[in-house]
Amino acid sequence: MKLSFLGDVTCDRPLLNASKNKSDAYDFSPVFSEVKSIFRSSDYVIANFENVCAGSSNDYKNEYLLYNCPDQFVKDMKSSGIDFVTTANNHCLDQGIEGLKRTIRVLDSNSVEHTGTYTDQKSRDACKIVLINDIKIAILSYTYGTNESNTGVILNQDTDYYVGLLREQKDAAKDSKKICKKVARYLKASQRRKISRLINRTKLRLGISYFKPYTDKIQDQDTANRYLDQIEKDIIKAKSHSDVVVACLHIGGQFNEEPGEYSKFIVDFFVKKGVDIIVGNHPHVIQKAYNIDSAVVAYSLGGFNLSISADYIVHEPLPEYSLILNVYIDEASRRYHKVTFSILKIVEDDSHMCIVYPVDKLVNELSDHEILKLNDDITKIYNRVTGKNLSKIKIQNEYELNCENS
């Protein structure tokens, strides 16, 4: 049985604009057109849905760094062959709790299985299990945070069942690094957010980058909190009701090629608790992956369909590439027996439409010079994933992951 994992599925402003036609309808099918065949080769495809479907009344991607995409995106995603999405990520509350609830309804209405965000405590406490070729797969989904300093949405102990959290949300009132603290004391949280967005927009107009690569560090209560206590219970329940346990984690820095100390701690936590497959996302770039006797680990699969022309992109770490992680599970032993990865590349045309290609298919459409550049890029990606230092690799559909160095 082949289980495949994708990176962050998003809808940035350039893609949103490119997908709108003259009749104000949207068509996102080109995004997935070149990967449908590779999806069909898998028994089950899982992605991180880093989007919100809050409806047209909330406007689409109207506010700075707050997602809201048309329902058509989910329809086209489902049609491509994506079976399941995780929804616990830093953008899941971009349109508030009502946006979170509506997103769940849109996924349900399009028969997309999901976990990570919930409408009530009962669904949060339930163990999400899918049956694939008579193998029971439990899927868990958690996030480091929800951009609370940008959204202003803080969940309390009575409402935090809405999102699978790894730690306490930050107090938005204390998150004022980009604004003079003396001034911030006299401003409402909503006013601080508006000022922060204005500062970033001004930087863009001046050609000043406001996004730089950074890693995630361990902060107070990151290593011992009530959320980790609950997650341990979740894992115990999942292990008792399934053959294989998968944890999809939204963790990491931004555009950092190496995992930070918090990511390493969290991954180690899940490995020690007996989770079989651990897949990370969030950094927008590919990071290392490995398999050991007890688990398969991938720190970050990258952005599946980032808009490379978006204003927040840092180009040096090759964010236009992402991975499909393929885990082959033996149907008799219920254990994985092979792990591979496929390399994908985002191609953005003049209209900013994003089309995702497997590199072995893309190579057939390139000039000799472009092929040399592609080969150089995927060699860097391969070495980053495996920890090897090869001078050149062959462009192919899948690469075996035999690295055991964590």
Summary of the structure (lengths in Angstrom):
residues: 406
radius of gyration: 20.4
end to end distance: 25.3
largest distance: 63.9
contacts: 1356
relative contact order: 0.14
helix: 33%
strand: 22%
